[in-house]
Amino acid sequence: MIFERFEVPGLSQYSYAVGAGGSLAIIDPKRDIDTYINYAKSNGLRIAYVLETHIHADFASGATALATQSGAELCLSRYTGGESFSYRFAHRAVSEGDEVPLGELTLKVLHTPGHTPEHISFLLIEPRKSRAPIALFSGDFLFVGSVGRPDLLGDGEKEKLAKALYKSVQRMQELPDGTEIFPGHGAGSLCGAGMSQRKQSTIGYERVSNPFFREQTETEFVETVLSVVPEFPDYYLRMKELNSRGPDPVDELPGEEAFSPDLFEKRRDETPAIVVDLRSQEAFGGTNIPSSFNIGAGQNLSMWSAWLLPYDRPILLVGDAQTDFDQARRSFLRVGLDHVCGSLQGGIQAWVEAGKDQAHILQSSVRELKRLLEKEDAPALLDVRSPAEWRSGHISGAIHIPAGELQKRLNELPAREILYVICGSGYRSSIASSILARTGRIKPVNVNGGMTAWRNQGFPEIN
């Protein structure tokens, strides 16, 4: 048996290669498909099938491009007719009970709706051993310690989908305890709540540890699953639409060109382009290009870029000697941000030496913040963490607006020039500070270390 898991940190997304006899099936591929092409080539394997569990909401699919480039058969759910989102490109439609042969192995299709109406899972069985199940590739229906959120299609559909999810979970009781579970996401994804840090599980382990597997009525299940859904990124619906029609294939990563400060400024002003600064919050705070977004490079770049940036405008990048621009451009592609057109040659130092306009974001320690909050004329404080983090404890008097919602809720902020901004560690508060600075009316102060530093100092908080 051939097996490989491919992980995209930040998005916490898993895709899989499974096969036998020299043939592979790739399940839920990401947009930059060279990963799978190179894997197959280096191992002397043929990609025979490309499979998807559902129309994804959190990343751009590579399924159509991979099937085209590899010559594989593209197999997708038959259950999209009449739904809000349907596949609009050629494919083989598969349904409950259909099988995909892989040498001595078989992938059997199970219809497991709930996260989405069309969702299918793939049960790996070995016909020579009485068709005993080996593993379940569960996509976003079943996670380690949780299940998929059922609210992607809006309030009008969420209760119906939650009931379907309950029935799909009940079906899993028929599988043997030893059946391994390989989900589409791990901890950190917003496609479900309370996922375990473990990357895989078994049906038996989920029976004893997953709260959604405990004995409960349909009504109890529905109430529970709808009460814990995470915050809803605005870009999810745009991504589902993109994946319904099929993202454009990508032959090479766009945006490799580096521009001199003069050309960079010209491209920014004439297109007009969005400037994204990939440096750390401390570096960004010291000196940055006015009106730029600070979304630090690394595993969180994809999600926050998709959540905050306009998808139809060119993007120019700013980094430093440590910035991996190749990985950054991949991060943008993975969420359908296809218009990266270049970067600043020589980084911010070249910009400064060219005498261009500069901006700065003030920084504060938690000790300084505490001293100021104890004064009679205490400053306003904005907490941009998630609702779950806020409920776990926050600073008294803080305003709460999650970072992903800030741009559409700016009118809720107090009419004060200076606003302190805090998150968990400083990453999201720097994103939020760059958004606030773009307004031209608020002078943000980023709190370094965030609530982690606040708690390490033993400072008080409320629930």
C-alpha positions in Angstrom: 0.0 0.0 0.0 1.2 3.5 -0.9 0.2 6.3 1.5 1.3 9.9 2.0 -0.2 12.9 3.8 0.5 16.4 2.6 -0.1 19.3 5.1 -0.6 23.0 4.6 0.1 24.6 8.0 -2.0 27.7 8.8 -4.9 26.4 6.8 -4.4 23.1 8.7 -5.4 21.3 5.5 -4.5 17.7 4.7 -4.5 16.1 1.3 -3.6 12.5 0.6 -2.0 10.1 -1.9 -3.1 6.5 -1.6 -2.7 3.6 -3.9 -1.3 0.2 -4.8 0.2 -1.5 -7.9 1.8 1.7 -9.2 -1.5 3.7 -9.3 -2.3 6.6 -7.1 -5.5 8.5 -6.1 -4.9 12.0 -4.8 -7.6 13.2 -2.4 -8.5 16.9 -1.9 -5.5 18.4 -3.6 -4.3 21.9 -3.0 -3.8 24.5 -5.7 0.0 24.2 -6.1 -0.2 20.7 -7.7 3.5 20.4 -8.4 3.7 18.7 -5.0 1.8 15.7 -6.2 3.3 15.7 -9.7 6.8 15.6 -8.2 5.8 13.0 -5.6 4.4 10.6 -8.2 7.4 11.1 -10.5 10.0 10.6 -7.8 8.4 7.4 -6.7 7.7 6.0 -10.2 3.9 6.1 -9.7 1.0 7.1 -12.0 -1.8 9.4 -10.7 -4.8 7.5 -11.9 -7.6 9.4 -10.0 -8.2 12.8 -8.5 -10.9 12.8 -5.8 -12.6 15.5 -3.8 -14.8 15.1 -0.8 -16.8 18.3 -1.3 -16.7 21.9 -2.7 -14.1 23.5 -0.4 -14.7 26.8 1.3 -11.3 27.6 2.9 -8.8 27.0 0.1 -8.6 26.9 -3.7 -8.8 23.4 -5.1 -6.2 21.9 -7.4 -8.4 19.0 -8.5 -9.2 20.2 -12.0 -5.7 21.3 -12.8 -4.1 18.1 -11.4 -6.5 15.9 -13.4 -5.8 17.8 -16.5 -2.0 17.7 -16.1 -1.7 14.1 -15.0 -4.4 12.6 -17.2 -6.1 11.2 -14.2 -9.9 10.6 -13.9 -11.6 13.4 -11.9 -14.2 11.9 -9.5 -16.5 14.3 -7.7 -19.8 14.0 -5.8 -23.0 13.5 -7.7 -25.0 15.2 -5.0 -24.7 18.8 -6.1 -27.8 19.2 -8.3 -30.0 22.0 -7.2 -27.7 23.0 -4.3 -26.3 26.5 -3.7 -23.0 25.4 -5.2 -22.5 22.9 -8.0 -19.5 21.7 -10.0 -19.5 23.4 -13.4 -16.8 21.5 -15.3 -16.4 18.0 -16.7 -15.9 15.2 -14.2 -17.1 11.7 -13.3 -20.0 12.0 -10.9 -19.8 9.3 -8.1 -22.4 8.4 -5.5 -23.0 6.1 -2.6 -21.5 2.6 -3.2 -19.4 3.5 -6.3 -15.9 2.2 -6.2 -12.5 3.4 -7.4 -10.1 0.5 -8.0 -6.4 0.9 -6.9 -4.6 -2.4 -7.5 -5.5 -4.8 -4.7 -7.3 -1.9 -2.9 -10.6 -0.2 -3.4 -11.9 3.2 -2.4 -15.7 3.0 -1.8 -17.8 6.2 -1.9 -19.9 7.0 1.1 -22.4 10.0 1.0 -21.8 11.8 4.3 -23.7 15.1 4.1 -23.8 17.7 6.9 -20.8 19.9 6.5 -22.1 20.4 2.9 -25.0 18.7 1.1 -22.7 17.0 -1.5 -20.1 15.8 0.9 -18.7 12.3 0.3 -16.1 10.3 2.1 -13.9 7.5 0.8 -13.7 4.2 2.6 -10.5 2.2 1.8 -11.1 -1.5 1.7 -9.1 -4.6 0.8 -11.2 -7.0 -1.2 -8.8 -9.9 -0.6 -9.6 -9.7 3.2 -13.4 -10.0 3.0 -13.6 -6.3 2.0 -12.5 -5.3 5.5 -12.3 -1.5 6.0 -8.8 -0.2 6.4 -9.3 3.6 6.6 -11.8 6.4 6.0 -10.8 9.6 4.3 -13.4 11.7 5.9 -12.8 15.2 4.4 -14.5 17.9 6.4 -17.4 15.7 7.7 -15.4 14.0 10.5 -12.4 15.4 12.3 -10.3 14.1 15.2 -12.4 15.1 18.2 -15.0 17.0 16.2 -17.2 17.2 13.1 -17.5 19.8 10.3 -19.5 23.0 10.8 -22.9 22.8 9.1 -23.5 26.5 8.6 -21.6 27.2 5.4 -24.8 27.7 3.4 -26.3 30.3 5.8 -28.9 30.3 8.5 -31.6 29.0 6.3 -29.8 25.7 5.7 -27.8 25.1 8.9 -30.4 23.2 10.9 -31.2 20.9 7.9 -27.5 20.3 7.4 -26.9 19.7 11.2 -29.6 17.0 11.1 -27.9 15.4 8.1 -24.6 15.6 9.9 -26.1 13.7 12.9 -27.2 10.9 10.5 -23.8 10.7 8.9 -22.2 10.3 12.3 -24.6 7.5 13.2 -23.5 5.7 10.1 -19.9 5.6 11.4 -21.1 3.3 14.3 -21.2 0.5 11.7 -17.4 0.7 11.0 -15.0 -1.5 13.0 -13.0 0.1 15.8 -9.7 -0.3 14.0 -10.8 1.8 11.0 -8.3 4.6 10.7 -9.6 8.2 10.2 -7.8 10.6 7.9 -9.6 14.0 8.0 -9.3 16.9 5.7 -8.2 19.3 8.4 -6.5 19.5 11.8 -6.4 21.8 14.8 -6.4 25.5 13.7 -8.9 25.1 10.9 -12.2 27.1 11.1 -14.1 24.3 9.3 -15.0 22.8 12.7 -14.7 23.5 16.4 -12.5 21.8 19.0 -10.4 19.7 16.8 -7.7 17.6 18.4 -4.0 18.2 17.8 -3.7 14.6 16.5 -3.5 14.3 12.8 -5.3 10.9 12.6 -7.5 8.7 14.7 -9.6 5.5 14.6 -13.3 4.9 14.8 -12.8 3.3 18.2 -10.9 6.2 19.6 -13.6 8.7 18.3 -16.3 6.6 19.9 -14.8 7.1 23.3 -13.4 10.7 22.9 -15.4 12.6 20.3 -18.3 14.5 22.0 -20.4 14.2 18.9 -20.2 10.4 19.0 -21.7 10.1 22.5 -25.3 8.8 22.8 -27.6 11.7 22.2 -30.8 12.6 20.4 -30.8 14.4 17.1 -32.1 17.5 18.8 -29.3 17.5 21.3 -26.7 17.0 18.6 -28.1 19.8 16.5 -28.2 22.2 19.5 -24.6 21.3 20.4 -23.0 21.5 17.0 -24.7 24.8 16.2 -23.6 26.3 19.5 -19.9 25.8 18.9 -19.4 26.8 15.3 -16.3 29.1 14.9 -16.4 32.6 13.5 -17.2 32.7 9.8 -14.6 34.1 7.4 -16.1 36.3 4.7 -14.0 34.7 2.0 -15.5 31.2 2.5 -18.4 31.9 0.1 -16.1 33.4 -2.5 -13.9 30.3 -2.3 -16.9 28.0 -2.7 -17.9 29.9 -5.9 -14.3 29.7 -7.2 -14.1 26.0 -6.6 -17.5 25.4 -8.1 -16.3 26.8 -11.5 -12.8 25.5 -11.1 -9.8 27.8 -10.4 -7.6 28.7 -13.3 -4.6 26.4 -13.7 -1.2 27.8 -12.6 1.8 27.0 -14.7 4.2 29.1 -12.6 4.1 31.2 -9.5 3.2 34.8 -10.4 5.0 37.8 -8.9 8.6 36.7 -9.1 9.8 40.1 -10.4 11.4 42.5 -7.9 11.0 46.2 -8.5 13.2 49.1 -7.6 11.6 51.6 -5.1 10.7 54.0 -8.0 9.0 51.2 -10.1 7.4 49.7 -7.0 5.8 53.1 -6.2 4.7 53.6 -9.8 3.1 50.1 -9.9 1.4 50.7 -6.6 -0.1 54.0 -7.6 -1.0 53.3 -11.2 -2.7 49.9 -10.9 -3.7 50.6 -8.0 -2.1 47.8 -6.0 -2.4 46.6 -2.4 0.9 46.5 -0.5 1.4 43.6 1.8 4.3 43.7 4.3 5.4 40.2 5.2 7.8 41.2 8.0 7.3 40.7 11.7 5.1 43.1 13.7 8.2 44.7 15.4 9.9 45.4 12.0 6.7 46.7 10.5 6.1 49.0 13.4 9.5 50.5 13.1 9.2 51.6 9.5 6.6 50.7 6.8 5.1 51.9 3.5 2.0 54.1 4.3 -1.3 52.2 3.9 0.3 48.8 3.7 -1.2 45.7 5.3 1.0 43.8 7.8 0.3 40.1 7.4 3.4 38.3 8.5 4.9 35.5 6.3 4.5 32.0 7.6 1.7 29.5 8.2 -1.0 32.1 8.8 -0.5 34.1 5.7 -3.0 32.3 3.5 -6.0 32.5 5.9 -5.5 36.2 6.9 -4.8 37.3 3.3 -7.9 35.7 2.0 -10.0 37.1 4.9 -8.8 40.7 4.6 -7.5 41.5 1.1 -9.6 42.4 -2.0 -9.2 39.5 -4.4 -9.5 41.6 -7.6 -6.6 44.0 -7.1 -2.9 43.5 -7.8 -0.7 42.7 -4.8 2.8 44.0 -4.1 5.0 42.4 -1.5 7.5 43.8 1.0 9.8 41.5 2.9 13.4 41.3 4.3 16.4 39.0 3.9 14.5 36.2 5.9 11.4 36.3 3.8 10.6 33.2 1.7 8.9 34.9 -1.2 8.3 31.6 -3.1 6.3 30.2 -0.1 4.5 33.6 0.3 3.3 33.5 -3.3 2.1 29.9 -2.9 0.2 31.0 0.2 -1.7 33.6 -1.9 -2.4 31.1 -4.7 -3.8 28.6 -2.3 -6.7 31.0 -1.4 -7.4 32.3 -4.9 -5.3 35.5 -4.7 -3.8 35.2 -8.1 -2.7 38.8 -8.7 0.7 39.1 -6.9 2.7 41.1 -9.4 6.1 41.6 -7.7 8.0 42.6 -4.6 10.2 45.5 -3.4 13.8 45.0 -4.4 16.1 45.6 -1.5 13.3 45.6 1.0 12.3 48.5 3.3 15.9 49.7 3.6 15.9 50.5 -0.2 12.6 52.3 0.2 14.1 54.4 3.1 17.3 55.2 1.2 15.3 56.3 -1.8 13.7 59.0 0.4 10.1 57.6 0.0 7.3 58.3 2.4 7.3 56.2 5.6 4.9 55.3 8.3 5.3 53.8 11.8 3.1 51.9 14.2 3.8 52.6 17.9 4.5 49.5 20.1 3.7 48.9 23.7 4.6 46.3 26.4 1.9 44.8 28.6 3.5 46.5 31.6 3.2 49.9 30.0 -0.4 49.1 29.0 -1.3 48.1 32.6 0.1 51.3 34.0 -1.9 53.4 31.5 -5.2 51.4 32.1 -4.9 52.2 35.9 -5.0 56.0 35.2 -8.1 58.0 35.3 -7.7 59.0 31.6 -7.0 55.4 30.5 -6.7 54.7 26.8 -9.2 52.7 24.8 -8.2 49.1 24.2 -9.3 46.9 21.3 -9.1 43.1 21.6 -9.1 41.4 18.2 -9.0 37.7 19.3 -11.6 35.2 18.4 -14.9 35.0 20.3 -13.7 31.7 22.0 -10.5 33.4 23.1 -12.4 36.4 24.4 -14.7 34.2 26.5 -11.7 32.4 28.0 -10.6 35.7 29.6 -10.0 39.3 28.7 -8.9 42.7 30.1 -11.7 44.6 31.8 -13.0 47.5 29.7 -11.6 46.2 26.4 -13.7 46.5 23.2 -14.0 43.2 21.4 -14.0 43.0 17.6 -12.3 39.9 16.0 -9.6 40.9 13.5 -11.4 39.3 10.6 -14.4 41.5 11.2 -12.6 44.8 11.9 -12.8 46.4 8.4 -16.6 46.2 8.3 -17.0 47.3 12.0 -14.8 50.3 12.1 -17.8 52.5 12.9 -18.1 50.7 16.3 -14.8 52.1 17.5 -14.7 55.1 19.9 -13.9 58.5 18.4 -10.5 58.6 20.0 -7.2 59.2 18.2 -5.1 56.7 20.0 -6.3 53.1 20.3 -4.3 50.2 21.9 -4.7 46.9 20.1 -4.1 43.4 21.7 -4.5 39.8 20.5 -2.9 36.5 21.6 0.7 37.2 20.8 0.9 40.3 18.6 0.5 38.9 15.1 -3.3 39.7 14.7 -3.0 42.9 16.6 -0.4 44.1 14.1 -2.7 43.1 11.2 -5.4 45.1 12.9 -3.1 48.0 13.6 -2.2 48.2 9.9 -6.0 48.3 9.1 -6.6 51.1 11.6 -3.7 53.1 10.4 -5.1 53.0 6.8 -8.2 54.9 8.1 -6.0 58.0 8.6 -8.0 58.9 11.7 -6.8 56.4 14.3 -3.3 56.1 15.7 -3.0 52.4 16.8 -0.6 51.1 19.4 0.3 47.5 19.0 0.7 45.6 22.3 3.6 43.2 21.9 3.2 39.8 23.3 -0.5 40.2 23.6 -2.6 38.3 26.2 0.2 35.7 26.5 2.5 38.3 27.9 -0.3 39.8 30.0 -1.0 36.4 31.6 2.7 35.7 32.1 2.9 38.9 34.1 0.0 37.7 36.3 -2.1 40.7 35.4 -5.9 40.5 36.1 -8.6 39.6 33.5 -12.3 38.8 33.6 -14.5 36.2 31.8 
